[in-house]
Every structure is written in structure tokens, then in C-alpha cells.
């Protein structure tokens, strides 16, 4: 079982771009940050800090373009900024809604899956592209307050809910721009 502990921060933009930042403090691959970016034309891009990370993630999820790029990350108490591959993103979030304890995987796959789908339009359990089972165990949820992004100097507009699925894998980020702390279990 591979366990990734960290934060996923996601938002859409008025240009139709959708960005998901995975900021993993602890994982079988060490500490790293990657970016999944769905462009308005449907192209799915993975920005990854190394070939090892890129290979692992692209086996789990679907991308048309996988780029290995140096990704610089600055973290604040309730914000993250990344630069890499021509993409620049800064996101701030509000106070977290905490979930006080980790739940067992059977609970995540049943009860929590129902609530995730109804409240946020997400799946908390499913099968990856390469046939592995994955569970998302969320520990806190925060609403995005401010987001700005640009690619090679061109702004991506205002933050916006996800109106079109990003289609990276079995689950989508919440339609509401959000930042969640979590563990991802991959079997």
C-alpha cells in the first residue's frame, strides 16, 4: 500500500483552465509538488519534478502531455505559490473545516463516498488507470478565497468553479475551488 500525505488545492479559472496542485509532504517518492492542468481545449498536462514522479503519476491518471520541470514552491499558513513549466499560480484559502480523525478504508469507500458525491461531486474511492485501487481520506477542507495564475505571462482570468470535468482519473476535484489536507492510499 502506497500512502501519500499532504494537500490538494484546486480551482478553475474563467479561461476554462483547471488546475490541481498536489503538495505531498510524505510519500513513497519523498516530499514533492506536482501540478495537473486541464486546458480549455481538453489537453491534460502533468507538470512533475522528476522522471520518477512523472512515471508513477502518469501510470495512475490520464494526460496528453507529461512535462518534467523544476517546480518552485512557496507555502504560507493558508496559501501556496508555484512556478514551473511556464506556469505561475498563487492560491489562498480560508479557515479549514476539520475532520477530527482518519477513517478506515471501508468507511471511505462506502459512507464517505456517498457524502463526497452528494456534497462535492467527488469520488473518495475508485480504480486508477492501471487498475490499482485508491482511497482519498480527507482531514480538512478549506474554500479558496483568491487565486491567480498565468502561463508564460498570459493571465488565466478569475477563479471559478469547475464547470467541465478535468478527467484526470476516476475522481474529480470538488467543483467548488478548495484546498484539502488528506491521505491518498493506493493499493
Secondary structure, 3 states (H helix, E strand, C coil): CEEEEEEEEEEEECCCCEEEEEEEEECCCCCEEEEEEECCCCCEEEEECCHHHHHHHHHHCCCCEEEECCCEEEEECCEEEEEECCEEEEEEECCCEECCCCCCHHHHHHHHHHHHHHHHCCCCEEECCCCCEEEEEEEEEEEEEEEEEEECCEECCCEECCCCCCCCCCCCCCCCCEEEEEEEEEC
